[in-house]
Amino acid sequence: MPLKGMASGSEAEKSPEVVLEWPKKDKKRLLHAVYRVGDLDRTIKCYTECFGMKLLRKRDVPEEKYTNAFLGFGPEDTNFALELTYNYGVDKYDIGAGFGHFAIATEDVYKLAEKIKSSCCCKITREPGPVKGGSTVIAFAQDPDGYMFELIQRGPTPEPLCQVMLRVGDLDRSIKFYEKALGMKLLRKKDVPDYKYTIAMLGYADEDKTTVIELTYNYGVTEYSKGNAYAQVAIGTEDVYKSAEAVELVTKELGGKILRQPGPLPGLNTKIASFLDPDGWKVVLVDNADFLKELQ
């Protein structure tokens, strides 16, 4: 059965091969990650002063008792953003064990770490230095809500907000899902047997040019607690209906499920769909043209 609201008749009878061609040619882009914080103004101050992010927009929705703030290093029509959500009266959330970190690329990790130590409410949890067994200089910082940020030394980049790391229980299954359902490319895969984990980087362009999803598999761990703090990533698409159709087809093979059938949001008219991947991580698909209208 096709998803409610999708094309019917001859369109609904397209072969799986035709349905799965769409993700390969769609112009998708990672738009933002959504998560909950206990003190919105504190977090905004922390990210702008410590990391150098910009407050892109803020909206209060009193009838639903929450406020959002969007932060990043560039405008939302070209760059990835962090969407912070404050629910009235809720000052603490459980991050769980599955969410890993966000990552920020900087030309000088040592300098950024010193700035964080001296001037803000974040704290350095891993001192700057080369990664074990490698040469890339990294550090880790933790924000007031407990979210981790990896600081990565890298040359100039159009997208400093460069990674969202999530832990998964079957890496090959997840790679196949993100490739087939969402048209992502496997940019690199690295096994680290000494520390019993494997990572895979997936995205729509090279790591030094865009935001990527970093999937981590820890040997022998097949399930993680999700908590209630991290919510989802949003991905822009040229056609929500075709994209959701491809996702639905892949979930039948690899797991996951459609949460919201494709269609316009009441009031906004922005067309979206949402689903869970095989590990239960939520993804929202957003119509590219509608997203740009929403920004205006």
C-alpha positions as CSV (number, residue, x, y, z in Angstrom):
1,M,0.0,0.0,0.0
2,P,1.4,3.5,-0.8
3,L,1.6,6.0,2.0
4,K,-1.6,8.1,2.4
5,G,-1.3,11.3,0.5
6,M,1.2,9.9,-2.0
7,A,0.6,9.5,-5.7
8,S,-1.8,6.8,-6.8
9,G,-2.6,4.9,-9.9
10,S,0.3,4.4,-12.3
11,E,2.6,6.5,-10.0
12,A,1.8,4.3,-7.1
13,E,2.7,1.2,-9.1
14,K,6.3,2.2,-9.9
15,S,8.8,-0.5,-9.5
16,P,11.2,-0.5,-6.5
17,E,14.0,0.2,-8.8
18,V,12.3,3.4,-10.0
19,V,11.4,4.5,-6.5
20,L,15.0,4.1,-5.3
21,E,16.4,6.1,-8.2
22,W,14.9,9.3,-6.6
23,P,17.3,9.5,-3.6
24,K,20.2,9.3,-6.0
25,K,19.2,12.4,-8.0
26,D,17.4,14.4,-5.4
27,K,19.1,17.6,-4.1
28,K,19.1,16.8,-0.4
29,R,20.8,18.8,2.3
30,L,21.2,18.5,6.0
31,L,19.2,21.5,7.5
32,H,19.4,21.3,11.3
33,A,19.5,19.2,14.4
34,V,16.8,19.6,17.0
35,Y,17.3,19.1,20.7
36,R,16.0,20.3,24.1
37,V,17.7,22.5,26.6
38,G,16.8,23.6,30.1
39,D,17.8,27.3,29.9
40,L,17.6,28.8,26.4
41,D,19.2,32.1,27.1
42,R,22.1,30.5,28.9
43,T,22.7,28.1,26.0
44,I,22.5,30.9,23.4
45,K,25.1,32.9,25.4
46,C,27.3,29.8,25.7
47,Y,27.3,29.0,22.0
48,T,27.8,32.6,20.8
49,E,30.5,33.4,23.3
50,C,32.3,30.1,23.4
51,F,32.0,28.7,19.9
52,G,31.4,31.9,18.0
53,M,28.0,30.8,16.6
54,K,25.4,33.4,15.5
55,L,21.8,33.6,16.8
56,L,20.0,33.2,13.5
57,R,16.4,33.5,14.7
58,K,14.2,32.9,17.8
59,R,10.5,32.2,18.1
60,D,8.2,31.9,21.0
61,V,5.1,29.8,20.8
62,P,3.2,30.5,24.0
63,E,0.1,28.6,23.0
64,E,2.2,25.4,22.9
65,K,4.5,26.5,25.7
66,Y,7.9,26.4,24.0
67,T,10.5,28.6,22.5
68,N,13.0,27.8,19.7
69,A,16.3,29.3,18.8
70,F,18.4,28.6,15.7
71,L,22.1,29.0,15.9
72,G,24.9,28.3,13.4
73,F,27.9,29.8,11.5
74,G,26.0,30.9,8.4
75,P,22.5,31.6,7.1
76,E,20.0,28.7,7.2
77,D,19.5,28.7,3.4
78,T,23.1,27.6,3.0
79,N,24.4,26.3,6.3
80,F,23.5,23.7,9.0
81,A,21.9,25.0,12.2
82,L,21.2,23.8,15.7
83,E,17.6,24.2,16.7
84,L,17.3,24.6,20.5
85,T,14.0,23.9,22.1
86,Y,13.0,25.2,25.5
87,N,9.8,23.7,26.9
88,Y,8.3,26.0,29.6
89,G,9.2,24.9,33.1
90,V,11.4,22.0,32.1
91,D,15.0,22.6,33.1
92,K,16.6,19.1,32.7
93,Y,16.6,16.3,30.2
94,D,18.1,12.8,29.8
95,I,20.6,12.7,26.9
96,G,20.8,8.9,27.0
97,A,23.7,6.8,25.8
98,G,23.0,6.8,22.0
99,F,23.6,10.4,21.2
100,G,27.3,11.1,20.8
101,H,28.2,14.7,20.0
102,F,28.2,17.6,17.6
103,A,31.5,18.7,16.0
104,I,32.9,22.1,15.3
105,A,35.8,22.6,12.8
106,T,38.3,25.3,13.8
107,E,41.7,26.4,12.5
108,D,43.2,26.4,16.0
109,V,41.8,23.9,18.6
110,Y,44.2,25.1,21.3
111,K,43.1,28.7,21.0
112,L,39.4,27.7,21.0
113,A,39.9,25.5,24.0
114,E,41.6,28.3,25.9
115,K,38.7,30.7,25.0
116,I,36.2,28.1,26.4
117,K,38.2,27.7,29.6
118,S,38.4,31.4,30.3
119,S,35.2,32.9,29.2
120,C,32.1,30.7,29.2
121,C,29.9,28.2,30.8
122,C,31.1,25.2,28.8
123,K,33.9,23.1,30.0
124,I,36.7,21.2,28.3
125,T,36.5,17.5,29.0
126,R,39.3,16.4,26.7
127,E,42.4,18.6,26.4
128,P,43.6,19.5,22.9
129,G,46.0,17.1,21.3
130,P,46.3,14.6,18.5
131,V,43.9,11.7,18.3
132,K,45.2,8.4,19.5
133,G,47.0,6.7,16.7
134,G,46.7,9.8,14.4
135,S,47.7,13.4,13.8
136,T,44.4,15.3,13.7
137,V,44.2,17.7,16.7
138,I,41.0,17.5,18.6
139,A,39.4,18.4,22.0
140,F,36.0,17.9,23.6
141,A,33.8,20.5,25.3
142,Q,30.6,20.0,27.2
143,D,27.8,22.5,27.3
144,P,25.6,23.2,30.5
145,D,23.0,20.6,29.5
146,G,25.6,17.9,29.0
147,Y,25.8,17.9,25.2
148,M,29.3,17.1,23.9
149,F,31.1,19.1,21.2
150,E,34.1,17.7,19.5
151,L,36.5,20.5,18.4
152,I,38.4,19.5,15.2
153,Q,41.5,21.3,13.8
154,R,40.9,21.9,10.1
155,G,41.6,24.5,7.5
156,P,39.1,27.1,6.4
157,T,35.6,25.6,5.7
158,P,32.3,26.9,4.6
159,E,30.6,24.8,7.3
160,P,32.3,24.8,10.7
161,L,29.3,22.9,12.3
162,C,30.6,19.7,10.7
163,Q,29.2,16.6,12.4
164,V,26.3,15.0,14.2
165,M,27.5,11.7,15.8
166,L,25.0,9.0,16.7
167,R,25.6,5.4,17.9
168,V,24.1,2.5,16.1
169,G,23.8,-1.2,16.7
170,D,24.6,-2.5,13.2
171,L,26.8,-0.3,11.2
172,D,26.5,-2.0,7.8
173,R,22.7,-1.9,8.1
174,S,22.8,1.8,8.9
175,I,25.1,2.6,6.1
176,K,22.9,0.8,3.7
177,F,19.8,2.5,5.0
178,Y,21.2,6.0,4.7
179,E,22.6,5.3,1.3
180,K,19.5,3.7,-0.2
181,A,16.7,5.7,1.7
182,L,18.4,9.1,1.7
183,G,20.9,9.1,-1.1
184,M,23.9,9.8,1.3
185,K,27.4,8.9,0.2
186,L,29.7,6.8,2.4
187,L,32.6,9.3,2.7
188,R,34.9,7.1,4.8
189,K,34.8,4.2,7.2
190,K,37.4,3.5,9.9
191,D,37.8,0.5,12.2
192,V,39.7,1.0,15.5
193,P,40.1,-2.5,16.9
194,D,42.4,-1.4,19.7
195,Y,39.4,0.6,21.1
196,K,36.7,-1.8,19.8
197,Y,34.7,0.6,17.7
198,T,34.1,1.5,14.0
199,I,32.9,4.8,12.6
200,A,31.3,5.7,9.2
201,M,30.9,9.2,7.8
202,L,28.0,9.8,5.6
203,G,26.8,13.0,3.8
204,Y,26.1,14.8,0.6
205,A,29.5,16.4,0.1
206,D,33.1,16.1,1.4
207,E,33.6,16.3,5.1
208,D,35.5,19.6,4.9
209,K,32.7,21.3,2.9
210,T,29.5,20.3,4.7
211,T,27.9,18.7,7.8
212,V,28.0,14.9,7.9
213,I,26.4,12.2,10.0
214,E,29.0,10.2,11.9
215,L,27.7,6.7,12.9
216,T,29.6,4.9,15.6
217,Y,29.4,1.1,16.2
218,N,30.9,-0.1,19.5
219,Y,31.8,-3.8,19.3
220,G,29.0,-6.0,20.7
221,V,26.6,-3.1,21.6
222,T,23.4,-3.4,19.6
223,E,21.1,-1.0,21.5
224,Y,21.3,2.3,23.2
225,S,19.0,4.4,25.4
226,K,17.8,7.5,23.6
227,G,16.8,9.7,26.5
228,N,14.5,12.6,25.8
229,A,16.9,15.4,25.1
230,Y,18.1,15.0,21.5
231,A,15.2,14.9,19.0
232,Q,16.0,14.7,15.3
233,V,17.8,15.9,12.2
234,A,16.0,17.6,9.4
235,I,16.9,17.0,5.8
236,G,15.8,19.2,2.8
237,T,14.4,17.5,-0.3
238,E,13.1,18.5,-3.7
239,D,10.0,16.2,-3.2
240,V,8.8,15.1,0.2
241,Y,6.4,12.5,-1.4
242,K,9.0,10.8,-3.5
243,S,11.5,10.8,-0.7
244,A,9.1,9.3,1.8
245,E,8.1,6.7,-0.7
246,A,11.8,5.6,-1.0
247,V,12.2,5.6,2.8
248,E,9.1,3.5,3.3
249,L,10.4,1.0,0.8
250,V,13.8,0.7,2.5
251,T,12.2,0.4,6.0
252,K,10.6,-2.8,4.7
253,E,14.0,-4.3,4.0
254,L,16.2,-2.8,6.8
255,G,13.8,-1.6,9.6
256,G,12.6,1.7,10.8
257,K,9.2,3.2,10.2
258,I,7.3,6.2,8.9
259,L,6.0,8.4,11.7
260,R,4.3,11.1,9.7
261,Q,3.0,10.7,6.3
262,P,4.1,13.4,3.8
263,G,2.0,16.5,3.6
264,P,1.7,20.1,4.6
265,L,1.9,21.3,8.2
266,P,-1.3,23.0,9.4
267,G,-0.9,26.7,9.5
268,L,2.6,26.8,7.9
269,N,1.8,24.7,4.7
270,T,5.5,23.5,4.8
271,K,5.4,19.9,3.4
272,I,7.2,17.4,5.6
273,A,7.4,13.7,6.5
274,S,9.2,12.0,9.4
275,F,10.5,8.6,10.1
276,L,12.7,6.5,12.4
277,D,15.8,4.8,11.1
278,P,16.5,1.1,12.0
279,D,18.0,2.3,15.4
280,G,15.1,4.5,16.2
281,W,16.8,7.8,15.3
282,K,14.3,10.3,14.0
283,V,14.7,12.2,10.7
284,V,12.3,14.8,9.3
285,L,12.2,15.5,5.6
286,V,11.4,19.1,4.6
287,D,10.4,20.4,1.2
288,N,13.3,22.7,0.1
289,A,11.1,25.4,-1.5
290,D,8.8,25.5,1.5
291,F,11.7,25.7,3.8
292,L,13.1,28.8,2.0
293,K,9.6,30.4,2.2
294,E,9.5,29.7,5.9
295,L,12.8,31.5,6.4
296,Q,11.4,34.6,4.6
